[in-house]
């Protein structure tokens, strides 16, 4: 009888191990994430989402990591969503802290991947709009038109420059807690926006038309 209990216990343990590792993550916004969606870690499909539930002002995500994978999460690990042609995915970022992850729930990242992409698009739209505005201002004829255009040009430059410098600074600061390509993307967009803003403010700052 004892042998049967030992065998039954071994089978139960084996079944539990083969089912994968259960984890919980928190998201500020689920962005349409559903049960069955893939879980990605360092660009690898490592598991699936089991359930997504609203909890307070956040979304609670239950997920399973396949037993084929072993994740190394650090203390500052976080979770976010990413958009793929097939739908929304859950992305786990390992973090960079020396201490290992010990919390029960993986917290939401401060910035979502789609947020960074949207901010990058916003910077591009702002640049395109500024160029069109400048082209229109510089298209007039005559000295009076030229002087008026340069006055408006400086005003536009200062306004857009200040806004994009602040946007760039926010992106650089917001991306510091993120990992790998996501952090580099945020910083590059932020630096470009900030440098553009500073250049516009400095280049259009003198009073000579």
N, C-alpha and C positions, 0 to 999 in steps of 0.2 A: 504493500500500500504506500509506503514511504517513497518508493521509487516512482510511483505514478504521480505523487504530488510534486516531486522534484522535476519530473518530465513536463508536467503541466505548467509549472512555474517558468521553466526554461522556454517553453513555447510561447507563453504570454509575454515574456520579456523580449523575445525575438520579434514578435508581432509589433510590439510597441516601438522597438528600434527601427523596424523597417517602414513604419508609417511616417517617419520624419520628425523634425523638431517643431513644436508649436511655439509661435511667437505672437506678440501683440505690438501694434504700432499705432501712433496717433497722427492725424492729419488735421491741419487747419481747415482744409476743404478737400472733399473726396474727388471733386472734378469728374463725377460719373464713374468712379471705380466700382466694380462689381465683383461678386464672388466668382471665382474661376479665372480672374485676371492673373497674368504672370507677375512674379516677383523677380526683380533683377538686382544683381549685386556685381559691381565692377564689370558691367556689360554682359554678365552671364545670367541665363534663366535658371534660377536656383529653387524656385518653388511656386506656390499658387496662393491666391487670396481665398480664404474660407468664408469670411463674412465681413460685411461693412455695416456698422451701426452708428447712428447719430448719438452722441453723448455730450450733453451740454452744448457748448458752442463749437465743438470739434467733432471729428469722425474717428471712431475706434475701428481698427482693422485687425481681424484675426487671420493669421496666415500660417502656412506650413512650409518649412524648408526641407527639401528632399534629402534623404539620408546619404545621397551621393555627394553632397556638398558640406563643407565645413567653413563657416563664416568667422572671420576675425573682426569683431566689432570693438571699437574703442569707446572710451567714456563719452566722447562727444558725437557718437553716431547719431544719425537722424534719418527720417523717412520723408519722401516726397512722391508726387505723382508725375508721370511723364506721358505725353501723348504720342501714340503710334498709329499708323494706318489701321491697325486691327482693333484699336481701342486704347483705353487708359491702362497704364501699368503702374505698379508700385515699385519704387526704386529705394533701395537701402544704401546709404552712404556710410562707409566704415568709420569716418572720423580720423583725427590725427593725434589725439591725446595719448600720452604714454600709458595711462591706466586703462585696463580692460573694461568693457561694458558690463555693468553689474545691475542696472535697473531692470524693473519688470516690464516696462513699456518703452519702446523706441520712440522718442519724441519727434514732433514735426520739425522739419528744417525751417529756418527763418525765411528763406525765399524759395519759391517753387521754380522748377525748371522753366515752365511756361511763363512765369512772371518775368524771368530774365529775358526770355525771347521777346516777350511783349515790350519790355523796356528797350531792348535793342531796336525793335521795329519803331518804337516811338522816337528814339534818337534819329533814326534814318529819316522818318517822316518830317521831323523838325528841321533837319538839314536840308531836305528837298524843298520844304516850304520856304525856308530862308533864302535859298538860292533863287527860287522863282520870284520872291518879293524883291530881292536885290536887282534881278534882271529887269523887273518892271520899273523900279525906281531909277535905274540908270538908262532907261530907254528914252527919256525926254530930251528935247532940243533947247538950246539957248542957255545963257549963263544963269539966268534966274532959276530955270528948271534944274540946272546942274547943282547950284548951291542948295536949293530946297531938297533935292534928292540926297545930297550928301548929309544934310542935317537929319533927314528921316533915316538914312542909312546908319548913322551913328546910333540913333535911338533904337532901331531894330537890332543892331549888333549888340548893344548893351543889354537889352532885354533878353534876347535869345541866349547870349553868352552867359548871363547870370543864371538863367534857368537851367541850361545844360551843364554848367559847372556844378550846380547843386545836385542835379541828377547824377552826374558822374561820381561825385563824392559819395552820394548815397549808395550807389552800386558797388563802389570799391569797398566801403565799410560793410555793406550787407553781405558781400560774398566772402568775407574773411573767414567765416565759420564753416564754409563748405569745403568740399573735397575735390581733388582731381580736376577733370576737364570742366566741371560745372563752375568751380571757383575761378579757374583761369578765364573762362568765358565771361563771367561777371566782371572780373577785374579789367579785362581788355576792353569791354564795352564801356565800362565806367571811366577808364583812363582816356579813351578816345573822346567821350562826351566832355569830360572835364577839360582836356587840352583844347578842344574846339571852342568851348565856352571862354576860356582864358584868352585864346587867340583872337576871338571876336571882340572881346572887351578891350584888349590892349591895342589891337590893330585899328580899331575904329574910335579910339579914345581921344585923339587930338582934335582940336577945334578948327583946323584949316580945311576948307572945302576942297 
